[in-house]
């Protein structure tokens, strides 16, 4: 049973505005990239159309479907993560993508959702999660397997992202603090030793963070991103008038689009984008915590944090406050996998907003 007339318009309007901004800035970032000035825009609009179908499907899907199939979806995500190693590496010599010809799919994006489903299902079924360590050990064992599979692609940023998600959901189940802190002092340091400190590529990203020198390979992108924000100032140079996209800042339509927003709309524009994400975060957490069903509550919290952390990490990278890790800005950046998953998250949040609170319904009866 759902509330037929209820709909969270705050989330929906903020989402629509972000999608519109994405269309505007994708075009602004790419109209000089190829001879066909509409090439990237047309592909982005196609991705939005496909993603919208998934959004509607997610909105029409009842919560018990996700709960019933949570483990199955997680196993599918694991299979996809493993299957990439059977495929040839891409142009960047990584195993991050499954190329279907007409569409490139990133399994690590799907795993973020699958991990939240797994945690929501498992933790909601464990009444003794607050008192016993065994359920937490299983969670960390699964987390370690997932992190290793993603880190070997390599996509270390996504592996750490999923670790943060796991800690957040454990926190919302009110697990004992010592269980939550365990990975902070054991798993994460071990991950850094084996996958970060032994990787020349990862070390170069940290060098770029500490020394954004335009004359160095490591610091070039970080420096040019900061230049974009400085050029933008309070009000920006005007939409379409930015110059950092003219070969100065690589991947500006994906990993650095927030820098373009800063350059062309200034502080005002960036604060507006932050406000829209804040609305989605606040409403997503609020409607999720109102639910009596623990699975629904954890699922809503988890996908809200996926959107929020993606946005925060993307913004921090463009401001050179964390190493470049390949995070897109939800609803705005160019990219099919992340866009489709982001639309699915909004569909689920809107569905959760429509789900009745059991306690409230009981009172009304």
C-alpha positions as CSV (number, residue, x, y, z in Angstrom):
1,X,0.0,0.0,0.0
2,X,1.3,3.5,-0.9
3,X,0.0,7.0,-0.3
4,X,-1.5,7.7,-3.8
5,X,-1.4,11.5,-3.5
6,X,1.9,12.0,-1.7
7,X,5.0,12.9,-3.5
8,X,8.2,14.6,-2.3
9,X,8.3,17.6,-4.6
10,X,11.4,19.0,-2.8
11,X,13.5,16.1,-4.0
12,X,11.9,16.1,-7.5
13,X,12.3,19.8,-8.2
14,X,16.0,19.9,-6.9
15,X,16.7,16.8,-9.1
16,X,15.1,18.4,-12.2
17,X,17.1,21.6,-11.7
18,X,20.3,19.7,-11.4
19,X,19.6,17.7,-14.6
20,X,18.9,21.0,-16.4
21,X,22.2,22.4,-15.2
22,X,23.9,19.3,-16.4
23,X,22.5,19.7,-19.9
24,X,23.6,23.4,-20.0
25,X,27.1,22.7,-18.7
26,X,27.7,19.6,-20.7
27,X,27.1,21.6,-23.8
28,X,29.2,24.5,-22.6
29,X,32.1,22.1,-21.8
30,X,32.0,20.2,-25.1
31,X,30.7,22.3,-27.9
32,X,34.3,23.0,-29.1
33,X,35.5,19.4,-28.4
34,X,34.6,18.0,-31.8
35,X,33.6,19.2,-35.3
36,X,30.0,18.2,-34.3
37,X,29.2,20.8,-31.7
38,X,26.2,18.8,-30.5
39,X,28.0,15.4,-30.3
40,X,28.3,15.2,-26.5
41,X,25.1,17.0,-25.9
42,X,23.1,14.5,-28.0
43,X,24.7,11.5,-26.3
44,X,24.0,13.1,-22.9
45,X,20.4,13.7,-23.8
46,X,20.1,10.1,-24.9
47,X,21.6,8.9,-21.6
48,X,19.0,11.1,-19.8
49,X,16.2,9.5,-21.8
50,X,17.4,6.0,-20.9
51,X,18.0,7.0,-17.3
52,X,14.5,8.4,-17.0
53,X,13.1,5.0,-18.0
54,X,15.1,3.5,-15.2
55,X,13.9,6.2,-12.8
56,X,10.2,5.5,-13.6
57,X,10.9,1.8,-13.2
58,X,12.5,2.3,-9.8
59,X,9.7,4.6,-8.7
60,X,7.1,1.9,-9.6
61,X,9.0,-0.8,-7.8
62,X,7.7,-1.6,-4.3
63,X,10.2,-1.9,-1.5
64,X,9.6,-5.5,-0.9
65,X,11.0,-6.3,-4.4
66,X,14.4,-4.8,-3.3
67,X,14.3,-6.6,0.0
68,X,13.4,-9.9,-1.5
69,X,16.1,-9.7,-4.2
70,X,18.8,-7.9,-2.3
71,X,21.2,-10.8,-2.1
72,X,20.6,-11.8,-5.7
73,X,21.4,-8.3,-6.9
74,X,24.6,-8.3,-4.8
75,X,25.7,-11.6,-6.3
76,X,25.1,-10.2,-9.8
77,X,27.2,-7.2,-8.9
78,X,30.0,-9.5,-7.7
79,X,29.8,-11.5,-10.9
80,X,30.0,-8.3,-13.0
81,X,33.0,-7.1,-10.9
82,X,34.8,-10.4,-11.5
83,X,33.8,-10.6,-15.2
84,X,35.7,-7.4,-16.1
85,X,39.0,-9.3,-15.6
86,X,38.1,-11.7,-18.4
87,X,37.8,-8.7,-20.8
88,X,40.6,-6.8,-22.5
89,X,41.8,-3.7,-20.8
90,X,40.5,-0.3,-22.1
91,X,42.5,2.6,-23.5
92,X,43.7,3.5,-20.0
93,X,44.9,-0.1,-19.3
94,X,42.3,-0.7,-16.6
95,X,39.5,-3.2,-16.1
96,X,36.8,-0.7,-15.0
97,X,34.3,-1.1,-17.9
98,X,32.1,-3.6,-19.7
99,X,31.8,-2.4,-23.3
100,X,28.5,-3.4,-24.8
101,X,29.3,-1.6,-28.1
102,X,26.5,0.9,-27.8
103,X,27.1,1.5,-24.1
104,X,29.9,1.2,-21.6
105,X,28.9,0.0,-18.1
106,X,31.0,0.5,-15.0
107,X,30.3,-2.4,-12.5
108,X,31.8,-0.5,-9.6
109,X,28.9,2.0,-9.9
110,X,26.4,-0.8,-9.7
111,X,28.3,-2.3,-6.7
112,X,27.7,0.8,-4.7
113,X,24.0,0.2,-4.9
114,X,24.3,-3.6,-4.5
115,X,26.4,-3.1,-1.4
116,X,23.7,-0.9,0.2
117,X,21.1,-3.4,-0.7
118,X,23.1,-6.2,0.9
119,X,23.8,-4.2,4.1
120,X,20.2,-3.0,4.4
121,X,18.9,-6.6,4.0
122,X,21.5,-8.2,6.3
123,X,21.5,-5.6,9.0
124,X,17.7,-5.3,9.1
125,X,17.5,-9.1,9.8
126,X,20.1,-9.1,12.6
127,X,18.4,-8.1,15.8
128,X,21.6,-8.9,17.7
129,X,23.8,-6.5,15.6
130,X,24.1,-4.2,18.6
131,X,25.5,-6.8,21.0
132,X,27.4,-9.4,19.0
133,X,30.5,-9.1,16.8
134,X,29.8,-12.0,14.4
135,X,27.4,-10.1,12.1
136,X,29.9,-7.2,11.9
137,X,32.7,-9.6,11.1
138,X,30.7,-11.0,8.2
139,X,30.0,-7.5,7.0
140,X,33.7,-6.6,7.0
141,X,34.6,-9.8,5.3
142,X,32.2,-9.0,2.4
143,X,33.5,-5.5,2.4
144,X,37.1,-6.6,2.1
145,X,36.3,-8.9,-0.9
146,X,34.5,-6.0,-2.6
147,X,37.3,-3.5,-1.9
148,X,40.0,-5.8,-3.3
149,X,38.0,-6.6,-6.5
150,X,37.5,-2.9,-7.2
151,X,41.0,-1.8,-6.1
152,X,42.6,-4.3,-8.6
153,X,40.7,-2.8,-11.5
154,X,42.2,-0.4,-10.4
155,X,39.6,2.0,-8.9
156,X,40.8,2.7,-5.4
157,X,38.5,5.7,-4.9
158,X,35.4,3.6,-5.5
159,X,36.8,0.9,-3.1
160,X,37.2,3.5,-0.3
161,X,33.8,5.0,-1.2
162,X,32.1,1.7,-0.4
163,X,34.1,1.4,2.8
164,X,32.7,4.8,3.9
165,X,29.1,3.7,3.0
166,X,29.5,0.5,5.1
167,X,30.6,2.6,8.1
168,X,27.7,5.0,7.7
169,X,25.1,2.2,7.6
170,X,26.6,0.5,10.6
171,X,26.4,3.8,12.4
172,X,22.7,4.1,11.6
173,X,22.1,0.6,13.0
174,X,23.7,1.9,16.2
175,X,26.3,-0.8,16.2
176,X,28.9,-0.6,19.0
177,X,31.5,2.0,18.4
178,X,34.4,-0.4,18.7
179,X,32.9,-2.4,15.8
180,X,32.6,0.7,13.6
181,X,36.2,1.9,14.4
182,X,37.7,-1.5,13.6
183,X,38.1,-0.8,9.9
184,X,39.4,2.7,10.6
185,X,42.4,1.2,12.4
186,X,42.8,-2.1,10.7
187,X,41.2,-2.4,7.2
188,X,41.7,1.1,5.9
189,X,45.4,1.4,6.9
190,X,46.1,-2.1,5.4
191,X,44.3,-0.9,2.2
192,X,46.6,2.1,2.0
193,X,49.7,0.1,2.5
194,X,48.9,-2.6,-0.1
195,X,47.0,-0.5,-2.7
196,X,48.0,3.1,-2.3
197,X,51.6,3.3,-1.1
198,X,52.6,0.6,-3.6
199,X,51.0,2.4,-6.5
200,X,53.0,5.0,-8.4
201,X,49.8,6.3,-10.0
202,X,48.1,6.8,-6.6
203,X,51.3,8.4,-5.2
204,X,51.4,10.8,-8.1
205,X,47.8,11.9,-7.3
206,X,48.8,12.7,-3.8
207,X,51.8,14.7,-5.1
208,X,49.4,16.7,-7.3
209,X,47.2,17.4,-4.2
210,X,50.2,18.6,-2.1
211,X,51.9,20.5,-5.0
212,X,49.5,21.8,-7.7
213,X,52.3,22.8,-10.0
214,X,51.2,23.4,-13.6
215,X,54.6,22.4,-14.9
216,X,54.3,18.9,-13.4
217,X,52.2,16.0,-14.7
218,X,50.9,15.3,-11.2
219,X,49.8,18.9,-10.4
220,X,48.6,20.2,-13.8
221,X,44.9,19.3,-13.4
222,X,44.7,20.4,-9.8
223,X,46.2,23.8,-10.7
224,X,44.0,24.4,-13.7
225,X,40.9,23.5,-11.7
226,X,41.8,26.1,-9.0
227,X,42.4,28.6,-11.8
228,X,38.8,28.0,-13.0
229,X,37.4,29.0,-9.6
230,X,39.7,32.0,-9.4
231,X,38.6,33.2,-12.8
232,X,34.9,32.8,-11.8
233,X,35.1,35.0,-8.8
234,X,31.8,35.9,-7.2
235,X,29.5,36.1,-10.3
236,X,31.4,34.1,-13.0
237,X,32.5,34.8,-16.5
238,X,29.1,33.9,-18.0
239,X,27.7,30.6,-19.2
240,X,29.6,29.5,-22.2
241,X,32.3,32.1,-21.7
242,X,34.8,30.0,-19.7
243,X,38.2,29.3,-21.1
244,X,39.5,26.5,-19.0
245,X,37.6,24.0,-21.1
246,X,39.7,25.0,-24.1
247,X,42.2,22.2,-23.6
248,X,43.5,23.6,-20.3
249,X,41.5,21.3,-18.0
250,X,41.2,17.7,-19.3
251,X,38.0,15.7,-18.5
252,X,36.2,18.9,-17.6
253,X,32.8,17.5,-18.7
254,X,33.2,14.5,-16.3
255,X,35.6,14.7,-13.4
256,X,35.9,18.5,-13.3
257,X,32.6,19.9,-14.3
258,X,32.1,21.6,-10.9
259,X,35.2,23.7,-11.8
260,X,33.5,24.8,-15.0
261,X,30.4,25.8,-13.0
262,X,32.7,27.8,-10.7
263,X,34.3,29.6,-13.6
264,X,31.2,30.4,-15.5
265,X,28.7,31.1,-12.7
266,X,31.1,32.0,-9.8
267,X,30.5,31.5,-6.1
268,X,26.8,32.2,-6.6
269,X,26.4,29.3,-9.1
270,X,28.4,26.8,-7.0
271,X,26.4,27.7,-3.9
272,X,23.2,27.1,-5.8
273,X,24.4,23.7,-6.8
274,X,25.4,22.9,-3.3
275,X,22.0,24.0,-2.1
276,X,20.2,21.7,-4.5
277,X,22.2,18.7,-3.3
278,X,21.6,19.7,0.3
279,X,17.9,19.7,-0.3
280,X,18.1,16.1,-1.7
281,X,20.3,15.0,1.2
282,X,18.1,16.5,3.9
283,X,14.8,15.2,2.4
284,X,16.3,11.8,1.6
285,X,17.5,11.3,5.1
286,X,14.3,12.7,6.6
287,X,11.9,10.6,4.6
288,X,14.0,7.5,5.2
289,X,14.3,7.8,9.0
290,X,10.5,8.3,9.2
291,X,9.9,4.7,8.0
292,X,9.3,1.9,10.5
293,X,10.7,-0.8,8.3
294,X,14.4,-1.0,9.0
295,X,15.3,-2.3,5.5
296,X,13.5,0.7,3.9
297,X,15.2,3.0,6.3
298,X,18.7,1.7,5.7
299,X,18.1,1.6,1.9
300,X,17.0,5.2,1.8
301,X,19.8,6.4,4.0
302,X,22.4,4.4,1.9
303,X,21.4,5.7,-1.5
304,X,21.1,9.2,-0.1
305,X,24.7,9.0,1.1
306,X,25.8,7.6,-2.3
307,X,24.5,10.8,-4.0
308,X,25.9,13.0,-1.3
309,X,29.3,11.5,-1.0
310,X,29.7,11.4,-4.8
311,X,28.9,15.1,-5.0
312,X,31.1,16.0,-2.0
313,X,34.1,14.0,-3.3
314,X,33.7,15.5,-6.8
315,X,33.7,19.0,-5.3
316,X,36.6,18.4,-3.0
317,X,38.7,17.1,-6.0
318,X,37.9,20.2,-8.1
319,X,38.9,22.4,-5.1
320,X,42.1,20.3,-4.6
321,X,41.1,19.2,-1.1
322,X,41.5,15.5,-2.0
323,X,43.3,13.6,-4.7
324,X,41.7,13.1,-8.1
325,X,39.7,9.9,-7.9
326,X,37.4,10.0,-10.9
327,X,34.1,10.9,-9.1
328,X,31.4,12.4,-11.3
329,X,29.0,15.0,-10.1
330,X,25.5,13.3,-10.0
331,X,23.0,14.5,-12.5
332,X,25.4,17.0,-14.0
333,X,28.6,15.2,-15.2
334,X,28.8,13.4,-18.5
335,X,28.7,9.6,-18.1
336,X,26.1,6.9,-18.7
337,X,26.7,4.5,-15.8
338,X,26.7,7.1,-13.1
339,X,23.8,9.0,-14.6
340,X,21.6,5.9,-14.8
341,X,22.4,4.9,-11.3
342,X,21.8,8.4,-10.0
343,X,18.3,8.5,-11.6
344,X,17.5,5.1,-10.1
345,X,18.4,6.5,-6.7
346,X,16.0,9.4,-7.1
347,X,13.3,6.9,-8.3
348,X,13.8,4.9,-5.1
349,X,13.8,7.9,-2.9
350,X,10.6,9.2,-4.4
351,X,9.1,5.7,-3.9
352,X,10.1,5.8,-0.3
353,X,8.5,9.2,0.1
354,X,5.3,7.6,-1.1
355,X,5.5,4.6,1.2
356,X,3.3,4.9,4.3
357,X,4.8,4.9,7.8
358,X,3.3,1.8,9.5
359,X,2.8,3.6,12.8
360,X,1.0,6.5,11.3
361,X,-1.3,4.2,9.3
362,X,-2.1,2.2,12.4
363,X,-3.0,5.3,14.3
364,X,-5.3,6.4,11.4
365,X,-7.0,3.1,11.4
